[in-house]
Amino acid sequence: MNIPQRTRPLRAAEAIAGRRRATDRAEFVRVMASQLDQIAPGTVRVVVAPLVVEDTPRTWVELIGAAGQVTSSSAEQCRAAFGLLSRAFPAADWSRPREYDARAGVLAVHTRPAPAALGLDTAEVAR
């Protein structure tokens, strides 16, 4: 008896699944951008960096606008933004500096140097 077997995936099913993933992703990006804008109007990037201050682990959060200006320095707004990101990306390694771009919806490792005011430069780099 001949048993029918699929030799290739159905293109229509792949297209429907791809559209669903793209729609879900676009909705996620839109909601995150909207919530960040509610926390601090004009925010398009969030930079998060772990710190140790007097042997106490802390988290530095900066909310940045489209022109590169800091949109908020309020501790409450920074905590809210970090809470939003940590809930949206539960698998992220927050022990490394991270940057979230609300326009693209991408959380990436932050590669820019820390602000000089933080004094995080190591002795080897400072020389």
C-alpha positions as CSV (number, residue, x, y, z in Angstrom):
1,M,0.0,0.0,0.0
2,N,1.3,3.4,-0.9
3,I,1.5,5.8,2.0
4,P,1.4,9.5,1.0
5,Q,4.3,11.5,2.4
6,R,5.0,15.2,2.2
7,T,8.2,15.9,0.4
8,R,8.3,19.6,1.0
9,P,6.5,22.0,3.4
10,L,3.5,23.8,2.1
11,R,4.3,27.3,1.0
12,A,1.0,28.7,2.0
13,A,1.4,27.4,5.6
14,E,4.9,28.8,5.8
15,A,3.6,32.2,4.6
16,I,0.8,32.3,7.1
17,A,3.1,31.3,10.0
18,G,5.6,33.9,8.8
19,R,3.0,36.7,8.7
20,R,1.8,35.7,12.2
21,R,5.3,35.9,13.6
22,A,5.9,39.3,11.9
23,T,2.6,40.7,13.1
24,D,3.3,39.5,16.7
25,R,6.8,41.1,16.5
26,A,5.5,44.4,15.2
27,E,2.9,44.5,18.0
28,F,5.6,43.8,20.6
29,V,7.8,46.6,19.3
30,R,4.9,49.0,19.1
31,V,3.7,48.2,22.7
32,M,7.3,48.5,24.1
33,A,7.8,51.9,22.4
34,S,4.5,53.1,23.7
35,Q,5.1,52.0,27.2
36,L,8.6,53.6,27.2
37,D,7.1,56.8,25.9
38,Q,4.6,56.7,28.8
39,I,7.4,56.3,31.3
40,A,9.5,59.1,29.9
41,P,8.2,60.9,26.8
42,G,10.6,60.9,23.9
43,T,12.6,57.9,25.0
44,V,13.9,55.8,22.0
45,R,16.9,54.0,23.7
46,V,17.5,52.6,27.2
47,V,21.0,51.8,28.3
48,V,21.4,49.5,31.3
49,A,24.7,48.8,33.0
50,P,25.5,46.9,36.2
51,L,27.6,48.7,38.8
52,V,29.1,48.0,42.2
53,V,28.9,51.0,44.6
54,E,30.5,50.5,48.0
55,D,30.3,46.7,47.6
56,T,26.6,46.9,46.7
57,P,25.5,45.8,43.3
58,R,23.5,48.5,41.5
59,T,22.0,49.1,38.1
60,W,22.6,52.2,36.0
61,V,19.8,53.1,33.7
62,E,19.8,55.9,31.1
63,L,16.7,56.9,29.1
64,I,17.8,58.5,25.8
65,G,15.9,60.4,23.2
66,A,16.2,60.5,19.4
67,A,18.8,63.3,19.5
68,G,20.9,61.5,22.0
69,Q,19.8,63.6,25.0
70,V,18.9,62.1,28.3
71,T,15.1,62.2,28.6
72,S,14.9,61.5,32.3
73,S,17.0,61.3,35.4
74,S,14.2,60.4,37.7
75,A,15.0,57.2,39.7
76,E,11.3,56.2,39.5
77,Q,11.2,56.4,35.7
78,C,14.6,54.6,35.4
79,R,13.3,51.8,37.7
80,A,10.1,51.5,35.7
81,A,12.0,51.3,32.4
82,F,14.3,48.6,33.7
83,G,11.4,46.7,35.1
84,L,9.7,46.8,31.7
85,L,12.8,45.5,30.0
86,S,13.5,42.8,32.5
87,R,9.9,41.5,32.2
88,A,10.0,41.7,28.4
89,F,13.4,39.9,28.1
90,P,13.5,37.5,31.1
91,A,16.3,35.4,29.6
92,A,18.7,38.4,29.1
93,D,22.0,38.5,31.0
94,W,21.7,41.7,32.9
95,S,25.2,41.3,34.4
96,R,26.5,42.8,31.1
97,P,25.7,46.3,29.8
98,R,22.7,46.3,27.5
99,E,21.0,48.7,25.2
100,Y,17.4,48.5,24.0
101,D,16.4,50.4,20.9
102,A,12.7,51.0,21.0
103,R,12.5,51.9,17.2
104,A,13.8,48.4,16.2
105,G,12.8,46.5,19.3
106,V,16.3,45.1,19.7
107,L,18.1,44.4,23.0
108,A,21.8,44.2,22.4
109,V,25.1,44.2,24.4
110,H,26.0,47.8,24.9
111,T,29.5,48.3,23.5
112,R,30.0,52.0,24.0
113,P,32.1,53.1,26.9
114,A,30.5,54.1,30.2
115,P,30.2,57.8,31.0
116,A,33.4,59.2,32.5
117,A,31.5,60.5,35.5
118,L,30.9,56.9,36.7
119,G,34.6,56.4,37.1
120,L,34.5,52.8,35.7
121,D,37.7,53.0,33.8
122,T,40.2,50.4,34.8
123,A,43.8,51.4,35.7
124,E,45.2,49.9,32.5
125,V,42.8,51.8,30.2
126,A,43.2,55.1,32.0
127,R,47.0,55.1,31.5
